[in-house]
Amino acid sequence: MKTFLAPRALTPSKRLRHLFLVALAVLGSGGLRAEPQYTPRAERVADGVYAIVGPLGQRSAGNDGLNANYGFIVTPTGVILIDSGASRLGAEKLEKAVRAVSGRPVRWVVNTGSQDHRWLGNDYFAGRGAEIIALKRTADTQASYARQHLQSLETFLGERLKATVALPATTALAGDEAIIERGGETLVLRYTDAHFPGDAMLFAPRHKVAFGGDLVYVGRLLAVLPGSSVGKSRAAFRALEALAPTRIVPGHGRVCDLPGAKRDSGDYYDFLADKVGAAAKDMEAMDEVLKRFADLPAFRHLAHYEMLHRGNMNRAFTEFESQ
């Protein structure tokens, strides 16, 4: 099977290769298990704003790597799609979900990150005339990860990755925050640099809807990866709170309001910083801290808690210990 890189893709460093491999491992296993084909469906979030909520499990041939949430905004002149999927087939599935709601074409794609399922459908939509938009730091990180993304995804998607081209965002916006004006909509794209290098969140002020990207997890425990920062994540979540969105489309999990996002994600960031981080700064023994907080009733109901919680604490401890 052959997959292809757009000319812009760069060879990743050893650190980036390691980080991405760990990310795939941390987020679960079982990609080779047979499963029914996942069919994305849009759900209304606000007038003209929709979410596509993906499964909480791992990337697989059954879901074409769409184990995340996506969204779109219907404007008078076309559709703004938020994130494009992990493959050409995944992008086609997202397009069908959009068509079930609107006959207008996808004219713009905004990437909220550089993990595979956020952007590897870019080439498909670009080939259909869409403008592909991201912050420059996000686009640069996409290019750095491109080859490793494709190589790693073959493990999960196999032949279903065929004809996928890694195309980083071609409209790269400078700075940590940018205003996007398309189709009569004004959107705010803000860099978070929290869960994964290149992560951002998108806010639609007119609708008071936020697309949290991988900053917000609902119904499942968030993952602190080797390249994540608990401190930056908490700061980014507080910036999200300051926007006062009425509805939030998280990176993973059901659409919610701000209290719901805080309960499942914001409070967990606070725990990692205020309890684990504080203990690390006080030079307590890591093993004792991990034992003390092994059972957290407020979060143990979340999917993947048993798999992720200890590792999350370990990485949080290491981060704050070095400060």
C-alpha positions in Angstrom: 0.0 0.0 0.0 1.2 3.5 -0.8 0.5 6.7 1.0 1.8 10.1 -0.2 3.2 13.2 1.3 2.6 16.7 0.1 5.8 18.4 -0.9 5.7 20.5 2.3 6.1 17.6 4.7 9.3 17.5 6.7 11.2 14.5 8.3 10.3 14.5 12.0 12.9 14.5 14.7 13.4 11.5 16.9 11.6 13.3 19.7 8.5 13.9 17.6 8.5 10.3 16.4 8.7 9.0 20.0 6.0 11.4 21.2 3.5 10.4 18.5 4.1 6.7 19.1 3.5 7.1 22.8 0.4 9.1 22.0 -1.1 6.3 20.0 -0.2 3.8 22.7 -1.6 5.9 25.6 -4.9 6.5 23.8 -5.7 2.8 23.7 -5.2 -0.4 21.8 -7.4 -2.7 19.8 -7.2 -1.0 16.4 -7.1 -4.3 14.6 -10.3 -5.7 16.1 -13.1 -6.1 13.6 -16.0 -3.7 14.1 -18.9 -2.2 12.2 -18.2 0.7 9.9 -18.7 4.0 11.8 -21.1 6.4 10.1 -20.6 10.1 11.3 -23.9 12.0 11.9 -24.3 15.7 12.6 -26.2 17.0 15.6 -27.4 20.5 15.9 -25.6 22.6 18.5 -26.9 26.1 17.7 -28.6 27.7 14.7 -26.4 26.8 11.8 -23.8 25.1 14.0 -23.3 21.3 14.1 -21.2 18.7 15.9 -20.1 15.3 14.6 -19.3 13.2 17.7 -16.9 10.4 17.1 -16.4 7.2 19.1 -14.4 7.3 22.3 -12.2 4.3 21.4 -9.1 3.9 19.3 -8.5 4.6 15.7 -9.5 1.7 13.6 -10.4 0.5 10.1 -14.0 0.6 11.2 -14.0 4.3 12.1 -11.3 5.4 9.6 -9.5 7.2 12.3 -12.5 9.4 13.2 -12.2 8.8 17.0 -12.6 12.4 17.8 -15.2 15.2 17.4 -15.6 17.5 14.4 -18.0 20.3 13.6 -19.2 22.7 11.0 -21.0 26.0 10.5 -23.4 26.5 7.6 -23.0 30.0 6.1 -24.9 31.6 3.2 -22.0 31.0 0.9 -20.7 27.6 2.1 -19.7 25.4 5.0 -16.9 26.0 7.4 -15.6 22.5 8.6 -13.7 22.2 11.8 -11.1 19.5 11.4 -10.9 17.1 8.4 -10.3 13.6 9.7 -7.4 11.2 9.7 -7.6 9.9 6.1 -9.2 10.4 2.7 -12.0 8.0 3.5 -12.6 9.7 6.8 -12.8 13.0 5.0 -15.4 11.5 2.6 -17.4 10.3 5.6 -17.4 13.8 7.1 -18.5 15.4 3.9 -21.4 13.0 3.7 -22.4 14.0 7.2 -22.3 17.7 6.2 -24.4 16.9 3.0 -27.1 15.3 5.1 -27.7 18.7 6.7 -26.7 21.2 3.9 -26.4 21.1 0.2 -23.7 23.9 0.3 -20.1 22.9 -0.3 -17.3 22.8 2.3 -15.5 26.0 1.3 -13.3 26.3 4.3 -11.6 23.9 6.7 -10.1 25.1 10.0 -7.7 22.8 11.8 -7.6 22.9 15.6 -4.5 20.7 15.9 -1.8 18.6 14.4 -2.8 15.1 15.6 -3.6 12.9 12.7 -7.4 12.9 13.0 -7.5 16.7 13.0 -5.9 17.3 9.6 -5.1 14.3 7.3 -8.3 14.9 5.4 -7.1 18.3 4.3 -6.0 17.2 0.9 -9.4 15.7 0.1 -11.2 19.0 0.8 -8.5 21.1 -0.8 -8.9 19.1 -4.0 -12.6 20.0 -3.9 -11.8 23.7 -3.7 -11.7 24.3 0.1 -9.3 26.7 1.7 -7.4 25.0 4.5 -6.8 27.3 7.5 -4.7 26.9 10.7 -2.4 28.9 12.9 1.1 28.9 11.5 2.5 27.0 14.5 -0.1 24.3 13.9 0.6 24.0 10.2 4.4 23.8 10.9 3.8 21.0 13.4 1.6 19.2 11.0 4.4 19.2 8.5 6.8 17.9 11.1 4.6 15.0 12.0 3.3 14.1 8.5 5.5 11.1 7.7 5.2 9.5 11.1 1.4 10.0 11.1 1.1 8.1 7.9 3.4 5.3 8.9 1.7 4.9 12.3 -1.8 5.0 10.9 -1.1 2.1 8.6 -1.2 -0.1 11.8 -4.8 0.9 12.5 -6.3 1.6 9.1 -4.4 -0.7 6.7 -5.6 -0.4 3.1 -8.2 2.1 4.1 -5.4 4.7 4.4 -4.7 4.4 0.7 -4.6 7.6 -1.3 -4.4 9.7 1.8 -2.1 12.7 1.3 -0.6 14.7 4.2 -1.3 18.3 3.3 -0.6 20.8 6.1 -2.8 23.8 6.3 -2.1 26.1 3.3 -3.4 29.3 4.9 -1.2 29.7 7.9 -2.1 32.5 10.3 0.6 34.3 12.3 0.5 34.6 16.0 -1.1 32.7 18.9 -4.5 34.1 18.1 -6.2 35.0 14.8 -9.5 36.3 13.6 -11.0 34.3 10.7 -13.7 36.0 8.7 -15.4 33.7 6.2 -18.9 33.3 4.9 -20.2 36.2 7.1 -18.9 34.5 10.2 -16.2 35.9 12.5 -14.3 33.2 14.4 -11.5 33.3 16.9 -8.7 30.7 16.6 -6.5 30.6 19.7 -3.4 28.5 20.3 -3.4 26.3 23.4 -0.2 24.3 23.2 -1.7 22.0 25.8 -2.4 18.4 24.9 -0.4 18.0 21.7 2.0 20.4 19.9 0.0 22.6 17.6 -3.3 22.4 19.5 -5.8 25.3 19.3 -9.4 26.0 20.1 -12.0 27.8 18.0 -14.7 30.2 19.2 -17.8 31.3 17.3 -18.9 34.5 19.2 -22.2 35.0 17.4 -23.3 31.5 18.3 -21.4 31.4 21.7 -20.1 28.0 20.7 -16.6 26.8 21.3 -14.8 23.9 19.6 -12.3 23.0 22.3 -10.1 20.7 20.3 -8.1 18.3 22.5 -8.2 20.7 25.4 -11.6 19.4 26.5 -12.6 15.8 27.0 -16.1 14.9 28.2 -17.2 11.4 29.3 -13.6 10.1 29.1 -10.5 11.0 31.0 -8.2 13.3 29.2 -4.7 12.1 28.4 -1.5 13.8 29.5 1.1 12.8 26.9 4.9 13.2 27.0 4.5 16.4 25.0 1.5 17.8 27.0 1.6 20.5 29.6 -0.7 20.5 32.6 0.1 24.1 33.4 -0.6 25.3 29.8 -3.7 23.2 29.7 -5.1 24.8 32.8 -4.3 28.3 31.6 -6.0 27.5 28.2 -9.0 26.1 30.0 -9.4 29.3 32.0 -9.1 31.3 28.8 -11.9 29.1 27.4 -14.0 29.9 30.6 -13.4 33.6 30.0 -15.1 33.3 26.6 -18.3 32.1 28.4 -19.5 29.8 25.7 -23.0 28.5 26.0 -22.2 25.2 24.2 -18.8 23.4 23.9 -17.9 20.8 21.3 -15.1 18.9 23.1 -12.3 17.2 21.3 -13.7 13.9 22.5 -17.1 13.1 24.1 -20.6 14.5 24.1 -21.4 18.2 23.4 -21.9 20.0 26.7 -22.1 23.3 28.5 -19.3 25.0 30.4 -20.1 23.4 33.7 -19.9 20.0 32.1 -16.6 20.7 30.5 -15.2 22.0 33.8 -16.5 18.9 35.7 -14.8 16.4 33.4 -11.7 18.4 32.2 -11.2 21.7 34.0 -11.4 20.2 37.5 -9.0 17.4 36.5 -6.4 20.0 35.3 -6.9 21.7 38.7 -6.4 18.5 40.5 -3.2 17.7 38.6 -1.8 21.1 39.2 -3.0 21.8 42.8 -2.5 18.3 44.3 0.1 16.4 42.2 2.0 19.5 41.1 2.1 21.0 44.6 3.4 17.7 46.0 6.1 17.6 43.4 7.2 21.2 44.3 7.2 20.2 47.9 9.6 17.4 47.0 7.4 14.6 48.2 8.1 11.1 46.9 6.4 10.4 43.6 5.3 6.9 44.5 3.6 8.1 47.7 1.8 10.8 45.8 0.6 8.4 43.1 -0.7 6.0 45.8 -2.5 8.8 47.7 -4.5 9.9 44.7 -4.9 6.6 42.9 -8.7 6.5 43.6 -10.5 9.7 42.7 -14.3 9.3 42.9 -15.0 12.5 41.0 -13.3 11.1 37.9 -13.2 7.3 38.1 -16.5 7.0 36.2 -14.8 8.5 33.1 -13.9 6.1 30.2 -10.2 5.1 30.2 -9.7 6.2 33.8 -7.9 3.0 34.8 -5.7 3.1 31.8 -4.7 6.8 31.9 -4.9 8.2 35.4 -1.6 7.0 36.9 0.3 8.0 33.8 -1.3 11.4 33.8 -0.2 11.9 37.4 3.3 10.7 36.7 3.8 13.2 33.9 2.2 16.0 35.9 4.5 15.3 38.8 7.5 15.4 36.4 6.4 18.6 34.9 6.0 20.5 38.2 9.0 18.9 39.8 11.2 20.6 37.2 9.8 24.1 37.8 
